[in-house]
Amino acid sequence: MQTDFRNLPSVDRLLSDERLKSLEDAYSRSLVLDAARQLLEESRLSIARGDAAPSFDTLVDSICTRVELLVQPSLVPVINATGVILHTNLGRAPLSQETMAAMELTSRGYNNLELDLETGRRGSRQVHVSSLLCRLTGAEDALVVNNNASGVLLALTALARRKEVIASRGQAVEIGGGFRIPDVMRQSGAKLVEVGTTNCTYLSDYEQAITPRTAALLRVHSSNFKIVGFTQQVALEELVQLGSQHDLLVLDDLGSGCLLDTARFGLDPEPKVQDSIAAGVGLAFFSGDKLLGGPQAGIIVGKQYLVDKLRKHPLARAVRIDKVRLAGLAVTLLHYVKQEAEQKVPVWRMISMPLAEMERRARKWTQHLSGLATVLDGESVVGGGSLPGSTLPTRLVAIKGPHKGKGQNTVQTLAARLRAQQPAVIARIEGNSLLLDPRTVPPEEDDTLLAALQNALKAVGITEN
Ligand SMILES: *Cc1c(COP(=O)(O)O)cnc(C)c1O
């Protein structure tokens, strides 16, 4: 063991290696030095555990790999074969060609973000989207912020701080990733007054909870779950009526915020932003990167005097949106204005994709997997906290794990191998099968996906039989 420690080269000797010298030239001395020190330390630890010292060449190899890994960005594209259209872990909505082009153009150089080109004076960044949003939703005014959670926080802080906000117990929800309505409420300084029961809330529940300290009635879209059976929630129109009788604001956190009619695609009806505005809410809140299909943003639409209060609040600056996403959002909204969202916005293209298309692609994929895969009937979901429990019929490509022994394990290993491909392929696992849904894979990625699949299958030893 002692000798093994002595077999380790010094840092200086390592750094004098030609490969490490060129790595230094390509990147930086400190990157290579840090990696060399780290690997020497790791080798000492493994020698202490009884392993042999690595050879000089092995050490140099490992240092190169470590440095190359470090200079690669870790946020990279993946292929989403899960069939979940809005997958929060996979970055939610993919953007339209036009949206991406606008974002690239805006990042490349200067722009008129806050300059009124007519007067030459300072303008508001909001003008680039507010009139589009008003046109699309029927609202008097609009404000766009960083994301929906910050929009809700801004509104509660600006309008209900030190006051009470009444919400149905069935809507005091957690959206996922730790966004909980009661926590957001606490953060804003407003007091949440929960009324009703988990499954049933009546108008009288809200009415009885109104006190002189009440500032608002809040509706929250339940987003990621569905209560079935004996349930009762109050219609938005009734809440608005109650609000106006008692001079209270009605705030509507729509979550996904949909502008199109989902029932046309065989889905449950998702509440539309236009309907909330028509019902007379004070403010409605929704995300830019859920069903709208644009970049991350929090969109607030509603009454002008309320939007004005939010705009002037100091927190508005802390949650403001950047120029690149603003440019992308404007172009995504224009797809709706031009009534071409279904053709241009990827989220809607996937939702409206005909079953025959998934059938054709699934057959094509299985043909390339020579007897290892079958086509099954299955379901895609919209996800992203919209349309809980509502699914779209699809065709899945299924790869079964071996029947005997560690079947489950092999399917898990296959999924892990797929994630290790470049680009990574993310699939679904159900029971003993790995499932791939063509709906969320752009057709131009078919070849890449098939190559990754073949690699991964070979690596785990699932071969033709
Ligand atoms: C998704 C969601 C949010 C959070 O929106 P982000 O844009 O992710 O901040 C808030 N409320 C509801 C009801 C949601 O579904």
The ligand as an ORCA input file, in Angstrom:
! r2SCAN-3c Opt
* xyz 0 1
  C     -48.809     26.209    -12.446
  C     -49.635     27.002    -11.496
  C     -49.071     28.068    -10.790
  C     -47.632     28.428    -10.915
  O     -47.367     28.950    -12.171
  P     -45.819     29.224    -12.599
  O     -45.943     29.910    -13.911
  O     -45.190     27.883    -12.666
  O     -45.243     30.070    -11.546
  C     -49.882     28.779     -9.943
  N     -51.187     28.467     -9.769
  C     -51.760     27.433    -10.443
  C     -53.215     27.142    -10.209
  C     -51.003     26.667    -11.329
  O     -51.564     25.648    -11.978
*
